[in-house]
Amino acid sequence: MTGYGLQLQLLWLVVLLATSGGEASFLSHSRFASKKPIAPSVIIYQQQQQQQRDENSEAETFTSSQQEDWRDAKILSSRPACPSGKSTIIQLQVDAATHQEYTMPGQFVQFRYKDADPIFLAIASAPATGAEKNCFEFLIKMAPRLDWLPEALVEGNTVQVTGVMGEGFPLEDLGNTKKIESIILAAAGSGIAPLKACIESGKLPSSPQNKLYYGEWKNDDLCFSELYDSWKSDLGVDVVPVLSRTEDTKGYVQYVLKQDGVALLASQSPETTGSILCGMDDMVEACTLVLTEAGVKKDNILLNL
């Protein structure tokens, strides 16, 4: 038998074993091997790893055009955003051109200090505010993996940011084309930053039913708490803190959103109810499900990414 004929026979044996469910040691690590049940924990781990690879790939693609677009910026002030110290608020002075690029709540920049890997930060101040000093406000969550932040977030430091990114939340559509009369906002953690910009932009529909569901671990982790009263009295948005790590916890944002009767409220006027969401993927997906099951159109649920 020729060498070519032997190769054909060996190939046929591989296909025959694979399609018939036969076991062979040389197939045990190949894609032809018979499949055995995989533990759920392994599946979850594999999904998380794949999601992280996808996010890294998306981030690399997204930032490829921005890699050379770094601009110096000066930290004008830096202070704890909450009693726990879990987050920090900074006022950052940028150049006039960068400040003018910010036109819609929900837009963001990349931020870095010295040779540290950059992070994405949503702008917490509303567009057109801080124009006299070309100033942006940011809410930054302090995390162990970002061990360079305490050194960076010091008044007077020079850091670097990119130009303003993303399209933000198309707030004009709420009143113009979508005819939205009431709005439900939901945020988790630092996701409250771009929603603060939405509230203070003055572009949300005016309604006594407007609410912001804001999730944190504990009461001491809540950010911008000094603004809640004025958001309600002056801007018509009532803040509902959702604490997930307290003795009397009601769960996460998506659960409280449903328990609080918002779904029922939306079901009474789904055509004129809109929502703006910002937080972890699980929260956003779960809140979207609660709202759409109540009849809110998915097109009326705004995301900044």
N, C-alpha and C positions, 0 to 999 in steps of 0.2 A: 504494500500500500504506500502511495506517495505521501510526503509530508503534508501536502495540501489536503489530501483525502482524510488523513488522521485528524487534522484540525477541524474539518467539517464534522467528523463523527463526535469529537469531543464537544463541540458546540451544540450538536443535537442532543447529547446526553445532558448537558446543563439545562437546556430548555425543557426537556422531557421531565427531569427531576423537579424543576421549578413549577411547571404547570400541573404536575400530578401530586404535588404536596410531598414529594419524597424528601427525606432527610439526607444530607451529606455534609461532612465536616467542612469541605471547602466552600460551602454555601452559607455557613452559619453567620458570616458577617457581610454577606452580599445582599443586594436588594431583591434577589430571587428567593431568599430563605423564607420558609414558612413562618408566619407571624405568630407571636405569642402575646397574650394579654399584657398590657402595660399598666402599671399602678397609676391611679389618678394623680398622686403627688408628682410622679415623674412627668406626666402629661402637662400638669400645671407649670412645672419648672421649665419644660421645653417651650411652652407657649410664652412664658415670661422672657426666656432668653431670646426667642425669636422676635418678640415685641421690642426688646432692647436693641437687637441688631437692626430692626426696621427703623426705629427712632434714630439710631446713630447714623444710618444711611441717609435718612431724610434730612437730618441736621447737616451732614456733610454736603448734600446736594444744595440745601437751602442757603448755606453760608458760603458756598464756593465763590459766588460773585461778590461777596462782602469782605473777603479776607484782607484786601488791601485798603479798605475804607475805614481805617481807624482814626479817630479824632480825639484830641486831648479835651478833658473836661475837669472842672474843679469842684470838689465837695465843699459846699458852702455851710452845711450843717449836717449833723448826724446825731440821732438820739434813739433810745429804745422805743419801739412801737407799742409795747405792751409790758405789763408788770413782770411777766416771766422772763423777758429778755429774749424770747424765741425769735423775734423779728426786729428789724431796724428800719427806721425811716431816714432817708437822706434827701437833701436838696442838692441838685447837681446843676452847675452852670455849664451850659454847652455853647457852641458858637451860634450865631444868629441863623445861619443857613440850616443847621440841624434843627433848631427850634421851629423854624418855619415848615419843616417837613412833617411835623406832627399835626394832623388835621382831623383825626378820628379816634375817639376812645377805643381802646383795645389794641392799639399799635404798640410796638415794643422795640427795644434795641438789644444789641449784645454789649456786654460790660466786662472789662478785664482790668487787672492791676499787675504791672510788671510782666512776668512771664507765666502767670497763672492761666489755666484754661478758661476761656470766656464762658459767661452764663447769659441766659436770656432773661430780660427784665421787662415786664409790662409797665408802661408809664401810668402812674397813679394820679397825676394832676390832669385836669381837663385841658383840652386844646385851648390855646389863646391865653391861658393863665400863666403868670410868671414871665410875661413878655418883656417887662422892664429890665429883667436881669437874665433873660434867655435861660430860664430855670425849669428843670423837670423835677418832679417828686417820684421817688421809688420806694417800694416796700420790699425789703430783702429778708428772706428767711435764713437765719443762721443755721448752718448744718455742719456736722463734723467733717464731712468730706470736703467742705469748702473752708479749710482751715486758714486760708489766706484772708478771709473777709475781715476779721477783727483788726488786722494791720491795715487793710485797705480803707475801711470805712471810718476815716478820721478826718475831721474838719481841716480843710486846707490842703489835703492830698490831691495830687493830680492823677486821674485815672484815664481810661480810654473807653470810648463807646463807638459803635458804628452809626451809620445813618439810620433813620427811623425805618422800621420794617413792617410788613403786613398791611392789610387793608382795614383792619379794625372792625368795629361793629357798625353796620350801616344804619345808624339811628334815624336818619331822615326817612328811610323807608317805612318806619313804624307808623308815622302819622300821615305820610303822603300817599303811598301806594297800598299799604296794608291796612290802613284805617284802624290801627290799634288804639284802644281806649284805656286799657290797664296793663300793667307789666309785672311779671314775677321774675325776680332776680335770684340767682342761687350761686354761692361761692363757697369754696373750701380753701382754708389756708391763705396763702398769698394771692389766691385767685380773687380776693376782694379788691386788689389794687386797680385793675382796669374797670371794675364795676363802680368804684369810687369815682373814677373819671367820667363814667356814664352818668351817674347821679348828678355830679357837679357841673356837667356840661349844659344842663337846663334843657336838654333835647328829649327827655322822656315824657310820655303822655302824663297829663295831670289827672290823678284818680286817687280817691281815699283807699282804694283796694291795692295800691302798689305796695309790694313787700320785697325785702331782701332777706333771704335765708342764708345765714353765714355760719359755716361750720368750723369749729376749732376743738382742741382737746378739752381745755378747761377755760374758766372765765378769765383767768390771768393771761391767757393767750390771745384774747380778742384785741384786734388792732383798730385804730381810729375811733375808739369808743367815745371820745370826747365830742365827736361829730354827730352821733346818732340822733340827738334831740333836734339839732338844726336840720338834719336831713329830713326829719319827719315834719317839722313845723314850717320850714321854708321851701323844701323841695318835694315834699309829698311822698317820701319813701320811708316806710316803717321797717326797722331792722329787727329780725327775729334770730337771736343767737341760738345756735344748735351745738351743744357740748356733748362730745361722744365719750369722754373719760371722767364722768362725775357719777356720784351715787344715784342721782335722780335722772340719769341720761335717758333721752327718748330715742337715741340712735343717731344715725347719720342724716345728713341733709335730705336725702331722697325719701327717707322714712317719715321724717317730720313734715316734709312737703305734702305727703299724702295724708298723714294723720290730721294735719291742721285744716283740712277741708278745702285746701286750695284747688285740689282736683275737682271738687264739687263746684267751686266758684267758677273755674274755667269751663266746666261742662254747661253752665248756665249761659255763658256768652263766649263760646270758643272762637267765633269768628273775629272777635275784637280783643282777644287776650293774646299777649305776646310774652316772650321770655328771653332773658339773657343769662347764659350759663358760663362759668369759668371755674375750673378745678381739675381734679384727677379724672382720668378717662372713665372709671367706674361710676363716679358720681354723675358726670355729665350724661352718660348713657342711661343711667337709672332715672335721673330727673326727666330726661327726654321721654322715656317710656311712660312715666306717670302723667306727664302733660299731654302726650299724644293720645293716651288712652282716655283722657278726659275730653278729647276733641280738639285740642289746640293743633293747628296746622304745623307740620315740621318746618315749613318755610318761615314761620313766625317765631322760631326759636333761633336766636342769634348766638354764634360762637365766633371767637376771634382767631381761630386756627382751623 
